[in-house]
Protein backbone atom coordinates (compact mmCIF):
# COMPACT_ATOMS: atom_id res chain seq x y z
CA UNK A 1 0.00 0.00 0.00
CA UNK A 2 1.40 3.40 -0.98
CA UNK A 3 1.11 5.77 1.95
CA UNK A 4 3.14 8.60 0.43
CA UNK A 5 0.18 10.97 0.90
CA UNK A 6 0.30 10.33 4.65
CA UNK A 7 -3.46 10.80 4.90
CA UNK A 8 -6.05 8.09 5.35
CA UNK A 9 -9.79 8.08 6.03
CA UNK A 10 -11.78 4.90 6.63
CA UNK A 11 -15.45 4.07 6.44
CA UNK A 12 -17.96 1.28 6.26
CA UNK A 13 -21.35 0.79 4.64
CA UNK A 14 -24.02 -1.67 5.73
CA UNK A 15 -26.67 -1.39 3.06
CA UNK A 16 -29.26 -3.84 4.30
CA UNK A 17 -31.44 -2.35 7.05
CA UNK A 18 -32.08 -5.87 8.35
CA UNK A 19 -28.45 -5.86 9.51
CA UNK A 20 -28.69 -2.55 11.37
CA UNK A 21 -28.86 -2.37 15.17
CA UNK A 22 -26.96 -5.66 15.60
CA UNK A 23 -23.52 -4.31 16.44
CA UNK A 24 -22.14 -5.37 13.05
CA UNK A 25 -21.00 -1.85 12.19
CA UNK A 26 -19.08 -1.47 15.43
CA UNK A 27 -17.32 -4.82 14.95
CA UNK A 28 -16.57 -4.08 11.29
CA UNK A 29 -15.19 -0.58 11.88
CA UNK A 30 -13.08 -1.73 14.83
CA UNK A 31 -11.60 -4.57 12.75
CA UNK A 32 -11.03 -2.23 9.81
CA UNK A 33 -9.13 0.31 11.94
CA UNK A 34 -7.14 -2.49 13.60
CA UNK A 35 -6.21 -3.79 10.16
CA UNK A 36 -5.26 -0.36 8.78
CA UNK A 37 -2.97 0.35 11.73
CA UNK A 38 -1.39 -3.09 11.30
CA UNK A 39 -0.47 -2.59 7.62
CA UNK A 40 0.18 1.15 7.32
CA UNK A 41 2.70 3.09 9.35
CA UNK A 42 0.62 6.20 9.97
CA UNK A 43 0.10 8.01 13.27
CA UNK A 44 -3.55 8.91 12.54
CA UNK A 45 -6.64 7.37 10.96
CA UNK A 46 -9.65 9.51 10.16
CA UNK A 47 -13.32 9.06 9.39
CA UNK A 48 -15.49 11.67 7.69
CA UNK A 49 -19.27 11.63 7.69
CA UNK A 50 -22.14 14.10 7.43
CA UNK A 51 -24.36 15.55 10.15
CA UNK A 52 -27.40 13.58 8.99
CA UNK A 53 -25.68 10.24 9.59
CA UNK A 54 -26.39 9.99 13.30
CA UNK A 55 -25.56 6.27 13.46
CA UNK A 56 -22.05 6.83 12.11
CA UNK A 57 -21.53 9.76 14.46
CA UNK A 58 -22.53 7.62 17.46
CA UNK A 59 -20.37 4.75 16.23
CA UNK A 60 -17.29 6.97 15.86
CA UNK A 61 -17.82 8.30 19.36
CA UNK A 62 -18.39 4.81 20.83
CA UNK A 63 -15.05 3.75 19.37
CA UNK A 64 -13.41 6.79 21.02
CA UNK A 65 -12.63 8.60 17.80
CA UNK A 66 -12.28 12.29 18.53
CA UNK A 67 -14.35 14.91 16.73
CA UNK A 68 -11.69 17.00 15.00
CA UNK A 69 -13.67 19.28 12.69
CA UNK A 70 -17.12 20.30 11.56
CA UNK A 71 -17.51 22.20 8.29
CA UNK A 72 -20.90 23.86 8.08
CA UNK A 73 -23.30 23.25 5.19
CA UNK A 74 -20.94 21.73 2.62
CA UNK A 75 -22.84 18.54 1.78
CA UNK A 76 -26.05 18.75 -0.21
CA UNK A 77 -28.58 15.93 -0.08
CA UNK A 78 -32.34 15.80 -0.60
CA UNK A 79 -32.61 19.54 -1.07
CA UNK A 80 -30.79 20.41 2.16
CA UNK A 81 -27.27 21.37 3.16
CA UNK A 82 -25.58 19.29 5.86
CA UNK A 83 -22.34 19.66 7.79
CA UNK A 84 -19.28 17.51 7.10
CA UNK A 85 -17.93 16.03 10.32
CA UNK A 86 -14.40 14.73 10.73
CA UNK A 87 -13.35 12.22 13.39
CA UNK A 88 -9.93 10.74 13.99
CA UNK A 89 -7.75 8.75 16.31
CA UNK A 90 -4.04 8.50 16.91
CA UNK A 91 -2.35 5.13 16.78
CA UNK A 92 -1.21 5.37 20.41
CA UNK A 93 -4.76 6.10 21.57
CA UNK A 94 -6.22 3.27 19.48
CA UNK A 95 -3.91 0.56 20.78
CA UNK A 96 -4.79 1.38 24.40
N, C-alpha and C positions, 0 to 999 in steps of 0.2 A: 504494500500500500504506500503510495506516495504522499507523504505528509509535509511536503515542502511549503505549503500554504500556511501551515501551523494553525489552522482553524478548523474546527469540526463541530457540527451540530448533528444530533441524533433525533430520531422520532419513530413512532410506531403508528400503525393503523389497524384497527379491528373493525372491519366493515360490517359484519353480521351482528345485528342488535341482539340476537339470541345469545351471543357470547359476552355481552356487556354485563357488568355488575357481578362478575365471577372471580375477580382478582387476576384475570389473565393478563391484562394490560400492565399491572404492577410487576408481575413475574417477568413478562417479556421485556419491559424497559430496563429492569434491574439486570437481567441477563445480558442485554444488549450493551449497557454501559460497562458491565464487568468485562465483556468481550473486547470492546473498543479499547479500554485501558490496558488490556493484556496484549494487544497487538500493535498499538500505536504509542509512541513515546511522546505524549503530549501532557502538559500540566493541567489542562482544562477541557471539559466536554460541555457543550451547550445544548439547549433545546429551545426552539422558538415556536410559539403558538399564537393564537389570537384570542382576544378577550371574550369571545362567544363560546370558546371551547372550555367550559368549566370543568369537565372531567379531566382534561389534560392538565389544567392548572392545579387541580387538587392532587393529581398523581405526582406531578413534579414536586409539589410541596411535601407530600408524604414520603418521597424518596430523599428528602432533605436537599433538593436543588435550591439554590438561592435565586430569588428574583433579582435580576441585574439591571433590567431596563424595561421601560414601557414607552412605546412610541405611539402617540395619540393619533387615532383616525387615519391609519395608513393602509388598512385592508378593507376592501369593498366587497360585500357579499349580500345578496338578497336586498339590494336597494339601500343598504346602510353601511356606514363606515364603522370599523372596529379598530381597536388598538392592537398593535403587535407587542407581544410580551416575551421577553428573553429570560430564560433561566440558565443556570450553569452550576458546575461543581468542580472543585479542584481535586486532582488525583489524591492528595493526602487526606482530604476530607472524605472522599468516597471509600477509601480502603479502611477507614476506622470502622 
